[in-house]
Amino acid sequence: MVGFERKNQNVLLTSKKTTIINFQLETHVYKLDEISVTTKRDYDWIGDAELFRKNFLGSSVNSKECKIINRETLDFSNH
């Protein structure tokens, strides 16, 4: 991850005038632990979804024109 170095600067304000403080942020690369990203949908789900589509819509000429628009809501975990 790329971020910035921490920097502290003490400032003493002795009057009510505007005070301008210039500083520059320095980048810092932070090494993070490895992470794994997974999805709930696996390759079995893709095959199950295709099998469901064929059984639900059939294989006629007309069925090829049909689409399941909310495929992501299908859950085949209890089959």
mmJSON file of the N, C-alpha and C atoms, coordinates in Angstrom:
{"data_MODEL":{"atom_site":{
"group_PDB":["ATOM","ATOM","ATOM","ATOM","ATOM","ATOM","ATOM","ATOM","ATOM","ATOM","ATOM","ATOM","ATOM","ATOM","ATOM","ATOM","ATOM","ATOM","ATOM","ATOM","ATOM","ATOM","ATOM","ATOM","ATOM","ATOM","ATOM","ATOM","ATOM","ATOM","ATOM","ATOM","ATOM","ATOM","ATOM","ATOM","ATOM","ATOM","ATOM","ATOM","ATOM","ATOM","ATOM","ATOM","ATOM","ATOM","ATOM","ATOM","ATOM","ATOM","ATOM","ATOM","ATOM","ATOM","ATOM","ATOM","ATOM","ATOM","ATOM","ATOM","ATOM","ATOM","ATOM","ATOM","ATOM","ATOM","ATOM","ATOM","ATOM","ATOM","ATOM","ATOM","ATOM","ATOM","ATOM","ATOM","ATOM","ATOM","ATOM","ATOM","ATOM","ATOM","ATOM","ATOM","ATOM","ATOM","ATOM","ATOM","ATOM","ATOM","ATOM","ATOM","ATOM","ATOM","ATOM","ATOM","ATOM","ATOM","ATOM","ATOM","ATOM","ATOM","ATOM","ATOM","ATOM","ATOM","ATOM","ATOM","ATOM","ATOM","ATOM","ATOM","ATOM","ATOM","ATOM","ATOM","ATOM","ATOM","ATOM","ATOM","ATOM","ATOM","ATOM","ATOM","ATOM","ATOM","ATOM","ATOM","ATOM","ATOM","ATOM","ATOM","ATOM","ATOM","ATOM","ATOM","ATOM","ATOM","ATOM","ATOM","ATOM","ATOM","ATOM","ATOM","ATOM","ATOM","ATOM","ATOM","ATOM","ATOM","ATOM","ATOM","ATOM","ATOM","ATOM","ATOM","ATOM","ATOM","ATOM","ATOM","ATOM","ATOM","ATOM","ATOM","ATOM","ATOM","ATOM","ATOM","ATOM","ATOM","ATOM","ATOM","ATOM","ATOM","ATOM","ATOM","ATOM","ATOM","ATOM","ATOM","ATOM","ATOM","ATOM","ATOM","ATOM","ATOM","ATOM","ATOM","ATOM","ATOM","ATOM","ATOM","ATOM","ATOM","ATOM","ATOM","ATOM","ATOM","ATOM","ATOM","ATOM","ATOM","ATOM","ATOM","ATOM","ATOM","ATOM","ATOM","ATOM","ATOM","ATOM","ATOM","ATOM","ATOM","ATOM","ATOM","ATOM","ATOM","ATOM","ATOM","ATOM","ATOM","ATOM","ATOM","ATOM","ATOM","ATOM","ATOM","ATOM","ATOM","ATOM","ATOM","ATOM","ATOM","ATOM","ATOM","ATOM"],
"id":[1,2,3,4,5,6,7,8,9,10,11,12,13,14,15,16,17,18,19,20,21,22,23,24,25,26,27,28,29,30,31,32,33,34,35,36,37,38,39,40,41,42,43,44,45,46,47,48,49,50,51,52,53,54,55,56,57,58,59,60,61,62,63,64,65,66,67,68,69,70,71,72,73,74,75,76,77,78,79,80,81,82,83,84,85,86,87,88,89,90,91,92,93,94,95,96,97,98,99,100,101,102,103,104,105,106,107,108,109,110,111,112,113,114,115,116,117,118,119,120,121,122,123,124,125,126,127,128,129,130,131,132,133,134,135,136,137,138,139,140,141,142,143,144,145,146,147,148,149,150,151,152,153,154,155,156,157,158,159,160,161,162,163,164,165,166,167,168,169,170,171,172,173,174,175,176,177,178,179,180,181,182,183,184,185,186,187,188,189,190,191,192,193,194,195,196,197,198,199,200,201,202,203,204,205,206,207,208,209,210,211,212,213,214,215,216,217,218,219,220,221,222,223,224,225,226,227,228,229,230,231,232,233,234,235,236,237],
"type_symbol":["N","C","C","N","C","C","N","C","C","N","C","C","N","C","C","N","C","C","N","C","C","N","C","C","N","C","C","N","C","C","N","C","C","N","C","C","N","C","C","N","C","C","N","C","C","N","C","C","N","C","C","N","C","C","N","C","C","N","C","C","N","C","C","N","C","C","N","C","C","N","C","C","N","C","C","N","C","C","N","C","C","N","C","C","N","C","C","N","C","C","N","C","C","N","C","C","N","C","C","N","C","C","N","C","C","N","C","C","N","C","C","N","C","C","N","C","C","N","C","C","N","C","C","N","C","C","N","C","C","N","C","C","N","C","C","N","C","C","N","C","C","N","C","C","N","C","C","N","C","C","N","C","C","N","C","C","N","C","C","N","C","C","N","C","C","N","C","C","N","C","C","N","C","C","N","C","C","N","C","C","N","C","C","N","C","C","N","C","C","N","C","C","N","C","C","N","C","C","N","C","C","N","C","C","N","C","C","N","C","C","N","C","C","N","C","C","N","C","C","N","C","C","N","C","C","N","C","C","N","C","C","N","C","C","N","C","C"],
"label_atom_id":["N","CA","C","N","CA","C","N","CA","C","N","CA","C","N","CA","C","N","CA","C","N","CA","C","N","CA","C","N","CA","C","N","CA","C","N","CA","C","N","CA","C","N","CA","C","N","CA","C","N","CA","C","N","CA","C","N","CA","C","N","CA","C","N","CA","C","N","CA","C","N","CA","C","N","CA","C","N","CA","C","N","CA","C","N","CA","C","N","CA","C","N","CA","C","N","CA","C","N","CA","C","N","CA","C","N","CA","C","N","CA","C","N","CA","C","N","CA","C","N","CA","C","N","CA","C","N","CA","C","N","CA","C","N","CA","C","N","CA","C","N","CA","C","N","CA","C","N","CA","C","N","CA","C","N","CA","C","N","CA","C","N","CA","C","N","CA","C","N","CA","C","N","CA","C","N","CA","C","N","CA","C","N","CA","C","N","CA","C","N","CA","C","N","CA","C","N","CA","C","N","CA","C","N","CA","C","N","CA","C","N","CA","C","N","CA","C","N","CA","C","N","CA","C","N","CA","C","N","CA","C","N","CA","C","N","CA","C","N","CA","C","N","CA","C","N","CA","C","N","CA","C","N","CA","C","N","CA","C","N","CA","C","N","CA","C","N","CA","C","N","CA","C","N","CA","C"],
"label_alt_id":[null,null,null,null,null,null,null,null,null,null,null,null,null,null,null,null,null,null,null,null,null,null,null,null,null,null,null,null,null,null,null,null,null,null,null,null,null,null,null,null,null,null,null,null,null,null,null,null,null,null,null,null,null,null,null,null,null,null,null,null,null,null,null,null,null,null,null,null,null,null,null,null,null,null,null,null,null,null,null,null,null,null,null,null,null,null,null,null,null,null,null,null,null,null,null,null,null,null,null,null,null,null,null,null,null,null,null,null,null,null,null,null,null,null,null,null,null,null,null,null,null,null,null,null,null,null,null,null,null,null,null,null,null,null,null,null,null,null,null,null,null,null,null,null,null,null,null,null,null,null,null,null,null,null,null,null,null,null,null,null,null,null,null,null,null,null,null,null,null,null,null,null,null,null,null,null,null,null,null,null,null,null,null,null,null,null,null,null,null,null,null,null,null,null,null,null,null,null,null,null,null,null,null,null,null,null,null,null,null,null,null,null,null,null,null,null,null,null,null,null,null,null,null,null,null,null,null,null,null,null,null,null,null,null,null,null,null],
"label_comp_id":["MET","MET","MET","VAL","VAL","VAL","GLY","GLY","GLY","PHE","PHE","PHE","GLU","GLU","GLU","ARG","ARG","ARG","LYS","LYS","LYS","ASN","ASN","ASN","GLN","GLN","GLN","ASN","ASN","ASN","VAL","VAL","VAL","LEU","LEU","LEU","LEU","LEU","LEU","THR","THR","THR","SER","SER","SER","LYS","LYS","LYS","LYS","LYS","LYS","THR","THR","THR","THR","THR","THR","ILE","ILE","ILE","ILE","ILE","ILE","ASN","ASN","ASN","PHE","PHE","PHE","GLN","GLN","GLN","LEU","LEU","LEU","GLU","GLU","GLU","THR","THR","THR","HIS","HIS","HIS","VAL","VAL","VAL","TYR","TYR","TYR","LYS","LYS","LYS","LEU","LEU","LEU","ASP","ASP","ASP","GLU","GLU","GLU","ILE","ILE","ILE","SER","SER","SER","VAL","VAL","VAL","THR","THR","THR","THR","THR","THR","LYS","LYS","LYS","ARG","ARG","ARG","ASP","ASP","ASP","TYR","TYR","TYR","ASP","ASP","ASP","TRP","TRP","TRP","ILE","ILE","ILE","GLY","GLY","GLY","ASP","ASP","ASP","ALA","ALA","ALA","GLU","GLU","GLU","LEU","LEU","LEU","PHE","PHE","PHE","ARG","ARG","ARG","LYS","LYS","LYS","ASN","ASN","ASN","PHE","PHE","PHE","LEU","LEU","LEU","GLY","GLY","GLY","SER","SER","SER","SER","SER","SER","VAL","VAL","VAL","ASN","ASN","ASN","SER","SER","SER","LYS","LYS","LYS","GLU","GLU","GLU","CYS","CYS","CYS","LYS","LYS","LYS","ILE","ILE","ILE","ILE","ILE","ILE","ASN","ASN","ASN","ARG","ARG","ARG","GLU","GLU","GLU","THR","THR","THR","LEU","LEU","LEU","ASP","ASP","ASP","PHE","PHE","PHE","SER","SER","SER","ASN","ASN","ASN","HIS","HIS","HIS"],
"label_asym_id":["A","A","A","A","A","A","A","A","A","A","A","A","A","A","A","A","A","A","A","A","A","A","A","A","A","A","A","A","A","A","A","A","A","A","A","A","A","A","A","A","A","A","A","A","A","A","A","A","A","A","A","A","A","A","A","A","A","A","A","A","A","A","A","A","A","A","A","A","A","A","A","A","A","A","A","A","A","A","A","A","A","A","A","A","A","A","A","A","A","A","A","A","A","A","A","A","A","A","A","A","A","A","A","A","A","A","A","A","A","A","A","A","A","A","A","A","A","A","A","A","A","A","A","A","A","A","A","A","A","A","A","A","A","A","A","A","A","A","A","A","A","A","A","A","A","A","A","A","A","A","A","A","A","A","A","A","A","A","A","A","A","A","A","A","A","A","A","A","A","A","A","A","A","A","A","A","A","A","A","A","A","A","A","A","A","A","A","A","A","A","A","A","A","A","A","A","A","A","A","A","A","A","A","A","A","A","A","A","A","A","A","A","A","A","A","A","A","A","A","A","A","A","A","A","A","A","A","A","A","A","A","A","A","A","A","A","A"],
"label_entity_id":["1","1","1","1","1","1","1","1","1","1","1","1","1","1","1","1","1","1","1","1","1","1","1","1","1","1","1","1","1","1","1","1","1","1","1","1","1","1","1","1","1","1","1","1","1","1","1","1","1","1","1","1","1","1","1","1","1","1","1","1","1","1","1","1","1","1","1","1","1","1","1","1","1","1","1","1","1","1","1","1","1","1","1","1","1","1","1","1","1","1","1","1","1","1","1","1","1","1","1","1","1","1","1","1","1","1","1","1","1","1","1","1","1","1","1","1","1","1","1","1","1","1","1","1","1","1","1","1","1","1","1","1","1","1","1","1","1","1","1","1","1","1","1","1","1","1","1","1","1","1","1","1","1","1","1","1","1","1","1","1","1","1","1","1","1","1","1","1","1","1","1","1","1","1","1","1","1","1","1","1","1","1","1","1","1","1","1","1","1","1","1","1","1","1","1","1","1","1","1","1","1","1","1","1","1","1","1","1","1","1","1","1","1","1","1","1","1","1","1","1","1","1","1","1","1","1","1","1","1","1","1","1","1","1","1","1","1"],
"label_seq_id":[1,1,1,2,2,2,3,3,3,4,4,4,5,5,5,6,6,6,7,7,7,8,8,8,9,9,9,10,10,10,11,11,11,12,12,12,13,13,13,14,14,14,15,15,15,16,16,16,17,17,17,18,18,18,19,19,19,20,20,20,21,21,21,22,22,22,23,23,23,24,24,24,25,25,25,26,26,26,27,27,27,28,28,28,29,29,29,30,30,30,31,31,31,32,32,32,33,33,33,34,34,34,35,35,35,36,36,36,37,37,37,38,38,38,39,39,39,40,40,40,41,41,41,42,42,42,43,43,43,44,44,44,45,45,45,46,46,46,47,47,47,48,48,48,49,49,49,50,50,50,51,51,51,52,52,52,53,53,53,54,54,54,55,55,55,56,56,56,57,57,57,58,58,58,59,59,59,60,60,60,61,61,61,62,62,62,63,63,63,64,64,64,65,65,65,66,66,66,67,67,67,68,68,68,69,69,69,70,70,70,71,71,71,72,72,72,73,73,73,74,74,74,75,75,75,76,76,76,77,77,77,78,78,78,79,79,79],
"pdbx_PDB_ins_code":[null,null,null,null,null,null,null,null,null,null,null,null,null,null,null,null,null,null,null,null,null,null,null,null,null,null,null,null,null,null,null,null,null,null,null,null,null,null,null,null,null,null,null,null,null,null,null,null,null,null,null,null,null,null,null,null,null,null,null,null,null,null,null,null,null,null,null,null,null,null,null,null,null,null,null,null,null,null,null,null,null,null,null,null,null,null,null,null,null,null,null,null,null,null,null,null,null,null,null,null,null,null,null,null,null,null,null,null,null,null,null,null,null,null,null,null,null,null,null,null,null,null,null,null,null,null,null,null,null,null,null,null,null,null,null,null,null,null,null,null,null,null,null,null,null,null,null,null,null,null,null,null,null,null,null,null,null,null,null,null,null,null,null,null,null,null,null,null,null,null,null,null,null,null,null,null,null,null,null,null,null,null,null,null,null,null,null,null,null,null,null,null,null,null,null,null,null,null,null,null,null,null,null,null,null,null,null,null,null,null,null,null,null,null,null,null,null,null,null,null,null,null,null,null,null,null,null,null,null,null,null,null,null,null,null,null,null],
"Cartn_x":[0.852,0.0,0.9,0.534,1.292,0.524,1.234,0.636,1.631,1.551,2.446,3.089,4.315,5.011,4.25,4.266,3.706,4.677,4.117,4.978,4.286,5.015,4.496,5.253,4.548,5.172,4.521,5.299,4.786,4.703,3.615,3.414,2.978,3.652,3.301,2.673,1.417,0.715,0.664,1.28,1.367,0.529,-0.041,-0.879,-2.077,-2.968,-4.172,-3.973,-2.755,-2.457,-2.521,-2.775,-2.758,-1.339,-1.187,0.129,0.118,1.09,1.211,2.337,2.027,3.018,3.122,4.275,4.499,5.181,4.705,5.364,5.077,5.839,5.686,5.463,4.437,4.183,5.167,5.695,6.611,5.912,5.98,5.315,6.046,5.304,5.864,5.143,5.893,5.309,5.192,3.979,3.727,3.554,4.307,4.185,3.118,2.091,0.992,1.108,0.465,0.416,-0.394,-0.131,-0.841,-2.306,-3.181,-4.605,-5.091,-6.179,-6.811,-8.214,-8.581,-9.917,-10.612,-11.772,-12.526,-13.935,-14.625,-16.005,-16.881,-18.138,-19.064,-19.375,-19.269,-19.583,-18.338,-18.428,-17.3,-17.662,-16.764,-17.003,-18.18,-18.414,-19.584,-20.867,-20.904,-22.099,-22.378,-21.343,-21.527,-22.144,-21.633,-22.2,-23.627,-23.891,-25.246,-26.21,-25.758,-26.607,-26.964,-26.008,-26.283,-27.251,-27.067,-27.975,-29.379,-29.49,-30.78,-31.444,-30.662,-31.228,-31.794,-31.05,-31.513,-32.766,-32.823,-33.995,-35.185,-34.947,-36.033,-36.614,-35.746,-36.21,-36.36,-35.711,-35.784,-34.718,-34.857,-33.855,-34.48,-35.674,-36.346,-35.746,-36.148,-35.706,-36.121,-37.342,-37.831,-37.067,-36.675,-35.983,-34.623,-34.021,-32.721,-32.817,-34.019,-34.244,-34.532,-34.7,-35.023,-33.741,-33.798,-32.67,-33.166,-32.347,-32.61,-31.831,-32.555,-31.883,-31.342,-31.741,-31.251,-30.512,-29.637,-28.882,-28.15,-27.672,-26.882,-27.667,-29.001,-29.815,-30.017,-29.616,-29.778,-28.814,-29.35,-28.539,-28.691,-27.595,-27.631,-26.953,-26.824,-26.079,-26.798,-28.084,-28.843,-29.245,-28.421,-28.801,-28.049],
"Cartn_y":[-1.163,0.0,1.227,2.204,3.452,4.479,5.121,6.158,7.276,7.922,9.032,8.812,9.33,9.302,10.173,9.759,10.615,11.755,12.895,14.049,14.902,15.244,16.128,17.441,18.521,19.844,20.65,21.019,21.883,23.312,23.969,25.352,26.169,27.279,28.177,29.427,29.65,30.824,31.865,33.017,34.059,35.288,35.337,36.491,35.998,36.906,36.549,36.681,36.844,36.95,35.566,35.575,34.327,33.802,32.55,31.922,30.875,30.954,29.984,29.014,27.75,26.711,25.85,25.811,25.0,23.692,22.61,21.333,20.456,19.415,18.519,17.103,16.445,15.06,14.154,13.182,12.228,10.874,10.276,8.987,7.885,6.876,5.724,4.472,3.432,2.156,1.272,0.847,-0.039,-1.459,-2.39,-3.793,-4.437,-4.934,-5.577,-7.087,-7.787,-9.239,-9.646,-10.839,-11.357,-11.576,-11.296,-11.557,-12.429,-13.111,-13.913,-13.378,-13.23,-12.775,-13.931,-14.289,-15.395,-14.927,-15.713,-15.409,-16.562,-16.279,-17.345,-18.233,-17.683,-18.431,-19.164,-20.437,-21.202,-21.791,-22.555,-23.13,-24.096,-24.765,-25.648,-24.847,-23.647,-22.811,-22.438,-22.122,-21.741,-22.908,-24.115,-25.294,-25.56,-25.394,-25.588,-24.562,-23.34,-22.288,-22.608,-23.122,-23.495,-24.671,-25.652,-26.802,-26.341,-25.433,-24.881,-24.171,-23.352,-22.622,-23.584,-24.624,-25.594,-26.314,-26.714,-27.423,-26.502,-25.272,-24.338,-23.755,-23.372,-22.731,-23.708,-24.84,-25.808,-25.535,-26.215,-26.072,-25.781,-25.231,-24.904,-23.639,-23.351,-22.124,-20.908,-20.932,-19.798,-19.645,-20.765,-20.664,-20.008,-20.109,-19.482,-17.954,-17.433,-15.988,-15.493,-16.409,-16.042,-15.89,-14.99,-14.781,-14.752,-15.243,-15.095,-13.854,-12.797,-11.514,-11.355,-12.219,-12.12,-13.4,-13.86,-15.094,-15.124,-13.963,-13.907,-14.3,-14.32,-14.695,-16.208,-16.952,-18.405,-19.007,-19.914,-20.569,-22.076,-22.747,-24.186,-24.933,-24.312,-24.924,-26.097,-26.225,-27.301,-28.398,-28.649,-29.686,-30.962],
"Cartn_z":[0.0,0.0,0.0,-0.745,-0.757,0.057,0.956,1.786,1.981,3.11,3.405,4.767,4.901,6.179,7.172,8.427,9.472,9.736,9.993,10.283,11.34,12.346,13.395,13.345,13.539,13.552,14.668,15.653,16.712,16.191,16.492,16.058,17.268,17.464,18.558,17.953,18.217,17.71,18.822,18.553,19.584,19.271,18.073,17.727,16.918,16.627,15.88,14.376,13.927,12.505,11.855,10.569,9.81,9.731,10.019,9.954,8.846,7.975,6.893,7.232,7.16,7.428,6.184,5.589,4.398,4.786,4.241,4.441,3.232,3.084,1.953,2.48,1.939,2.314,1.593,2.308,1.708,1.624,0.45,0.261,1.016,1.372,2.072,1.588,1.305,0.884,2.118,2.414,3.546,3.021,3.57,3.167,4.042,3.393,4.114,3.997,4.903,4.815,3.593,3.121,1.957,2.296,1.34,1.517,0.37,0.6,-0.441,-0.658,-1.905,-2.256,-2.941,-2.43,-3.02,-3.325,-4.06,-4.401,-3.96,-3.748,-3.391,-4.598,-5.769,-6.978,-7.463,-7.617,-8.119,-9.481,-10.029,-11.35,-11.342,-10.228,-10.139,-10.293,-9.69,-9.776,-11.228,-11.981,-13.389,-14.159,-13.936,-14.594,-14.152,-12.852,-12.341,-12.927,-13.084,-13.653,-15.099,-15.852,-17.241,-17.301,-16.439,-16.382,-16.0,-15.026,-14.629,-15.801,-16.517,-17.649,-18.688,-19.008,-20.011,-19.549,-18.269,-17.758,-17.554,-17.158,-16.884,-18.163,-19.094,-20.329,-21.491,-21.409,-22.497,-23.543,-24.667,-25.724,-27.087,-27.08,-28.342,-28.95,-30.162,-30.832,-30.01,-29.486,-28.688,-27.379,-26.768,-25.481,-25.624,-26.794,-27.008,-26.982,-27.176,-27.134,-25.716,-24.764,-23.384,-22.568,-21.597,-20.7,-19.265,-18.359,-16.93,-16.506,-16.17,-15.941,-14.519,-13.6,-12.223,-11.829,-12.697,-12.48,-11.153,-10.712,-9.484,-8.239,-8.324,-7.168,-7.056,-8.068,-8.032,-7.01,-6.216,-5.174,-5.334,-5.679,-5.886,-4.743,-3.603,-2.508,-1.857,-2.069,-1.427,-2.41,-3.42,-4.396,-4.183],
"occupancy":[1.0,1.0,1.0,1.0,1.0,1.0,1.0,1.0,1.0,1.0,1.0,1.0,1.0,1.0,1.0,1.0,1.0,1.0,1.0,1.0,1.0,1.0,1.0,1.0,1.0,1.0,1.0,1.0,1.0,1.0,1.0,1.0,1.0,1.0,1.0,1.0,1.0,1.0,1.0,1.0,1.0,1.0,1.0,1.0,1.0,1.0,1.0,1.0,1.0,1.0,1.0,1.0,1.0,1.0,1.0,1.0,1.0,1.0,1.0,1.0,1.0,1.0,1.0,1.0,1.0,1.0,1.0,1.0,1.0,1.0,1.0,1.0,1.0,1.0,1.0,1.0,1.0,1.0,1.0,1.0,1.0,1.0,1.0,1.0,1.0,1.0,1.0,1.0,1.0,1.0,1.0,1.0,1.0,1.0,1.0,1.0,1.0,1.0,1.0,1.0,1.0,1.0,1.0,1.0,1.0,1.0,1.0,1.0,1.0,1.0,1.0,1.0,1.0,1.0,1.0,1.0,1.0,1.0,1.0,1.0,1.0,1.0,1.0,1.0,1.0,1.0,1.0,1.0,1.0,1.0,1.0,1.0,1.0,1.0,1.0,1.0,1.0,1.0,1.0,1.0,1.0,1.0,1.0,1.0,1.0,1.0,1.0,1.0,1.0,1.0,1.0,1.0,1.0,1.0,1.0,1.0,1.0,1.0,1.0,1.0,1.0,1.0,1.0,1.0,1.0,1.0,1.0,1.0,1.0,1.0,1.0,1.0,1.0,1.0,1.0,1.0,1.0,1.0,1.0,1.0,1.0,1.0,1.0,1.0,1.0,1.0,1.0,1.0,1.0,1.0,1.0,1.0,1.0,1.0,1.0,1.0,1.0,1.0,1.0,1.0,1.0,1.0,1.0,1.0,1.0,1.0,1.0,1.0,1.0,1.0,1.0,1.0,1.0,1.0,1.0,1.0,1.0,1.0,1.0,1.0,1.0,1.0,1.0,1.0,1.0,1.0,1.0,1.0,1.0,1.0,1.0,1.0,1.0,1.0,1.0,1.0,1.0],
"B_iso_or_equiv":[0.0,0.0,0.0,0.0,0.0,0.0,0.0,0.0,0.0,0.0,0.0,0.0,0.0,0.0,0.0,0.0,0.0,0.0,0.0,0.0,0.0,0.0,0.0,0.0,0.0,0.0,0.0,0.0,0.0,0.0,0.0,0.0,0.0,0.0,0.0,0.0,0.0,0.0,0.0,0.0,0.0,0.0,0.0,0.0,0.0,0.0,0.0,0.0,0.0,0.0,0.0,0.0,0.0,0.0,0.0,0.0,0.0,0.0,0.0,0.0,0.0,0.0,0.0,0.0,0.0,0.0,0.0,0.0,0.0,0.0,0.0,0.0,0.0,0.0,0.0,0.0,0.0,0.0,0.0,0.0,0.0,0.0,0.0,0.0,0.0,0.0,0.0,0.0,0.0,0.0,0.0,0.0,0.0,0.0,0.0,0.0,0.0,0.0,0.0,0.0,0.0,0.0,0.0,0.0,0.0,0.0,0.0,0.0,0.0,0.0,0.0,0.0,0.0,0.0,0.0,0.0,0.0,0.0,0.0,0.0,0.0,0.0,0.0,0.0,0.0,0.0,0.0,0.0,0.0,0.0,0.0,0.0,0.0,0.0,0.0,0.0,0.0,0.0,0.0,0.0,0.0,0.0,0.0,0.0,0.0,0.0,0.0,0.0,0.0,0.0,0.0,0.0,0.0,0.0,0.0,0.0,0.0,0.0,0.0,0.0,0.0,0.0,0.0,0.0,0.0,0.0,0.0,0.0,0.0,0.0,0.0,0.0,0.0,0.0,0.0,0.0,0.0,0.0,0.0,0.0,0.0,0.0,0.0,0.0,0.0,0.0,0.0,0.0,0.0,0.0,0.0,0.0,0.0,0.0,0.0,0.0,0.0,0.0,0.0,0.0,0.0,0.0,0.0,0.0,0.0,0.0,0.0,0.0,0.0,0.0,0.0,0.0,0.0,0.0,0.0,0.0,0.0,0.0,0.0,0.0,0.0,0.0,0.0,0.0,0.0,0.0,0.0,0.0,0.0,0.0,0.0,0.0,0.0,0.0,0.0,0.0,0.0],
"pdbx_formal_charge":[null,null,null,null,null,null,null,null,null,null,null,null,null,null,null,null,null,null,null,null,null,null,null,null,null,null,null,null,null,null,null,null,null,null,null,null,null,null,null,null,null,null,null,null,null,null,null,null,null,null,null,null,null,null,null,null,null,null,null,null,null,null,null,null,null,null,null,null,null,null,null,null,null,null,null,null,null,null,null,null,null,null,null,null,null,null,null,null,null,null,null,null,null,null,null,null,null,null,null,null,null,null,null,null,null,null,null,null,null,null,null,null,null,null,null,null,null,null,null,null,null,null,null,null,null,null,null,null,null,null,null,null,null,null,null,null,null,null,null,null,null,null,null,null,null,null,null,null,null,null,null,null,null,null,null,null,null,null,null,null,null,null,null,null,null,null,null,null,null,null,null,null,null,null,null,null,null,null,null,null,null,null,null,null,null,null,null,null,null,null,null,null,null,null,null,null,null,null,null,null,null,null,null,null,null,null,null,null,null,null,null,null,null,null,null,null,null,null,null,null,null,null,null,null,null,null,null,null,null,null,null,null,null,null,null,null,null],
"auth_seq_id":[1,1,1,2,2,2,3,3,3,4,4,4,5,5,5,6,6,6,7,7,7,8,8,8,9,9,9,10,10,10,11,11,11,12,12,12,13,13,13,14,14,14,15,15,15,16,16,16,17,17,17,18,18,18,19,19,19,20,20,20,21,21,21,22,22,22,23,23,23,24,24,24,25,25,25,26,26,26,27,27,27,28,28,28,29,29,29,30,30,30,31,31,31,32,32,32,33,33,33,34,34,34,35,35,35,36,36,36,37,37,37,38,38,38,39,39,39,40,40,40,41,41,41,42,42,42,43,43,43,44,44,44,45,45,45,46,46,46,47,47,47,48,48,48,49,49,49,50,50,50,51,51,51,52,52,52,53,53,53,54,54,54,55,55,55,56,56,56,57,57,57,58,58,58,59,59,59,60,60,60,61,61,61,62,62,62,63,63,63,64,64,64,65,65,65,66,66,66,67,67,67,68,68,68,69,69,69,70,70,70,71,71,71,72,72,72,73,73,73,74,74,74,75,75,75,76,76,76,77,77,77,78,78,78,79,79,79],
"auth_comp_id":["MET","MET","MET","VAL","VAL","VAL","GLY","GLY","GLY","PHE","PHE","PHE","GLU","GLU","GLU","ARG","ARG","ARG","LYS","LYS","LYS","ASN","ASN","ASN","GLN","GLN","GLN","ASN","ASN","ASN","VAL","VAL","VAL","LEU","LEU","LEU","LEU","LEU","LEU","THR","THR","THR","SER","SER","SER","LYS","LYS","LYS","LYS","LYS","LYS","THR","THR","THR","THR","THR","THR","ILE","ILE","ILE","ILE","ILE","ILE","ASN","ASN","ASN","PHE","PHE","PHE","GLN","GLN","GLN","LEU","LEU","LEU","GLU","GLU","GLU","THR","THR","THR","HIS","HIS","HIS","VAL","VAL","VAL","TYR","TYR","TYR","LYS","LYS","LYS","LEU","LEU","LEU","ASP","ASP","ASP","GLU","GLU","GLU","ILE","ILE","ILE","SER","SER","SER","VAL","VAL","VAL","THR","THR","THR","THR","THR","THR","LYS","LYS","LYS","ARG","ARG","ARG","ASP","ASP","ASP","TYR","TYR","TYR","ASP","ASP","ASP","TRP","TRP","TRP","ILE","ILE","ILE","GLY","GLY","GLY","ASP","ASP","ASP","ALA","ALA","ALA","GLU","GLU","GLU","LEU","LEU","LEU","PHE","PHE","PHE","ARG","ARG","ARG","LYS","LYS","LYS","ASN","ASN","ASN","PHE","PHE","PHE","LEU","LEU","LEU","GLY","GLY","GLY","SER","SER","SER","SER","SER","SER","VAL","VAL","VAL","ASN","ASN","ASN","SER","SER","SER","LYS","LYS","LYS","GLU","GLU","GLU","CYS","CYS","CYS","LYS","LYS","LYS","ILE","ILE","ILE","ILE","ILE","ILE","ASN","ASN","ASN","ARG","ARG","ARG","GLU","GLU","GLU","THR","THR","THR","LEU","LEU","LEU","ASP","ASP","ASP","PHE","PHE","PHE","SER","SER","SER","ASN","ASN","ASN","HIS","HIS","HIS"],
"auth_asym_id":["A","A","A","A","A","A","A","A","A","A","A","A","A","A","A","A","A","A","A","A","A","A","A","A","A","A","A","A","A","A","A","A","A","A","A","A","A","A","A","A","A","A","A","A","A","A","A","A","A","A","A","A","A","A","A","A","A","A","A","A","A","A","A","A","A","A","A","A","A","A","A","A","A","A","A","A","A","A","A","A","A","A","A","A","A","A","A","A","A","A","A","A","A","A","A","A","A","A","A","A","A","A","A","A","A","A","A","A","A","A","A","A","A","A","A","A","A","A","A","A","A","A","A","A","A","A","A","A","A","A","A","A","A","A","A","A","A","A","A","A","A","A","A","A","A","A","A","A","A","A","A","A","A","A","A","A","A","A","A","A","A","A","A","A","A","A","A","A","A","A","A","A","A","A","A","A","A","A","A","A","A","A","A","A","A","A","A","A","A","A","A","A","A","A","A","A","A","A","A","A","A","A","A","A","A","A","A","A","A","A","A","A","A","A","A","A","A","A","A","A","A","A","A","A","A","A","A","A","A","A","A","A","A","A","A","A","A"],
"auth_atom_id":["N","CA","C","N","CA","C","N","CA","C","N","CA","C","N","CA","C","N","CA","C","N","CA","C","N","CA","C","N","CA","C","N","CA","C","N","CA","C","N","CA","C","N","CA","C","N","CA","C","N","CA","C","N","CA","C","N","CA","C","N","CA","C","N","CA","C","N","CA","C","N","CA","C","N","CA","C","N","CA","C","N","CA","C","N","CA","C","N","CA","C","N","CA","C","N","CA","C","N","CA","C","N","CA","C","N","CA","C","N","CA","C","N","CA","C","N","CA","C","N","CA","C","N","CA","C","N","CA","C","N","CA","C","N","CA","C","N","CA","C","N","CA","C","N","CA","C","N","CA","C","N","CA","C","N","CA","C","N","CA","C","N","CA","C","N","CA","C","N","CA","C","N","CA","C","N","CA","C","N","CA","C","N","CA","C","N","CA","C","N","CA","C","N","CA","C","N","CA","C","N","CA","C","N","CA","C","N","CA","C","N","CA","C","N","CA","C","N","CA","C","N","CA","C","N","CA","C","N","CA","C","N","CA","C","N","CA","C","N","CA","C","N","CA","C","N","CA","C","N","CA","C","N","CA","C","N","CA","C","N","CA","C","N","CA","C","N","CA","C","N","CA","C","N","CA","C"],
"pdbx_PDB_model_num":[1,1,1,1,1,1,1,1,1,1,1,1,1,1,1,1,1,1,1,1,1,1,1,1,1,1,1,1,1,1,1,1,1,1,1,1,1,1,1,1,1,1,1,1,1,1,1,1,1,1,1,1,1,1,1,1,1,1,1,1,1,1,1,1,1,1,1,1,1,1,1,1,1,1,1,1,1,1,1,1,1,1,1,1,1,1,1,1,1,1,1,1,1,1,1,1,1,1,1,1,1,1,1,1,1,1,1,1,1,1,1,1,1,1,1,1,1,1,1,1,1,1,1,1,1,1,1,1,1,1,1,1,1,1,1,1,1,1,1,1,1,1,1,1,1,1,1,1,1,1,1,1,1,1,1,1,1,1,1,1,1,1,1,1,1,1,1,1,1,1,1,1,1,1,1,1,1,1,1,1,1,1,1,1,1,1,1,1,1,1,1,1,1,1,1,1,1,1,1,1,1,1,1,1,1,1,1,1,1,1,1,1,1,1,1,1,1,1,1,1,1,1,1,1,1,1,1,1,1,1,1,1,1,1,1,1,1]
}}}
